[in-house]
């Protein structure tokens, strides 16, 4: 179960690859998602729920119809009930459902006696705005149930209206204990999220640490290092891109940026104004993206929020490239010293020094680190290891394999 049923972001990559792995292992995988024009084909799409997309220009009536669904979706419960009447389901595995599908479905799954697990791709179960990040810095003001702060701070896209809707959604499901009562296990791709959520009052025994994965066979590595440093992903404030570009200018190194997002124009303007050596390549995927990664010296993930276990790092490794990551959230867990480097998140000075050091390293050393990175994904972060770990959790919940 996931809001989107097409390759959109990292969480969808994990969700769709998860389905493929278990389908290839002989499971009958039944998707449940939101209707969308980009969705993959599925025999089960007749049960998918109506689209809710905050960025769409809906009519006033369409907006009014969708608001209650964000808070508690009876449509999702009805559609899922029909699906469960047709399909024999042994276990439900949720990814990102939240306000598109709604946690309203969780109680129905429990009532039907279906064990439910949820992979955490963000911090939504604690932070209504997902990221524990607001106005350019880490924010934990909603700790201890102070959810009103999401409205006071306009945490959702800077909008009072949207923030109020998401506050109401969070308050309803906090009151119903939708996650606490009806999710048997949460899967966290990083240990940091487990520790943070336990700090916020969640029971540690409800969590399992299962890292993300990549299918290394789908990636052709290139160990010969290039000259420029690459960022690929969403261009938004929490990703720390301004810090990266300023640091690269101080270090005197070239940068390539792949992706799109709300900060694109601002970053382009800054680069032109200061004469920075930055190329914005736009949004790429598949072979085009892989080729960009293969040409770089190292990829950079300069995040300034509690990043989870970013797929961009694992994909870099699979393509034979070391990574430079901010020391925040779960990033340090997947950037061992033989595969990359870390620095204090938000520090232009530290990142500039590190970029210069990596630029000056002999190519042979950078190549060796890329090979170590590739070996790491072939062992610790392989699709087979992921399947084994998930299967063990399913067995723990009484699902015979």
Secondary structure, 3 states (H helix, E strand, C coil): CCCCCCCCCHHHHHHHHHHHHHHHCCCCCCCCCECCCCCCCCCCHHHCECCCCCCCCCCHHHHHHHHHHHHCCHHHHHHHHHHHHHCCCCEEEECCCHHHHCCHHHHHHHHCCCEEEEEECCCCCCCCCCCCEECCEECCCCHHHCCCHHHHCCCCCCCHHHHHHHHHHHHHHHHHCHHHHHCCEEEECCHHHHHHHHHCCCCHHHEEECCCCECHHHCCCCCCCCCCEEEECCCCHHHCHHHHHHHHHHHCCCEEEECCCCCHHHHHHHHHHHCCCEEEEECCCHHHHHHHHHHCCEEEECCCCCCCCCHHHHHHHHCCCCEEEECCCCHHHHCCCCCEEEECCCCHHHHHHHHHHHHHCCHHHHHHHHHHHHHHHHHCCEHHHHHHHHHHHHHHCCCCC
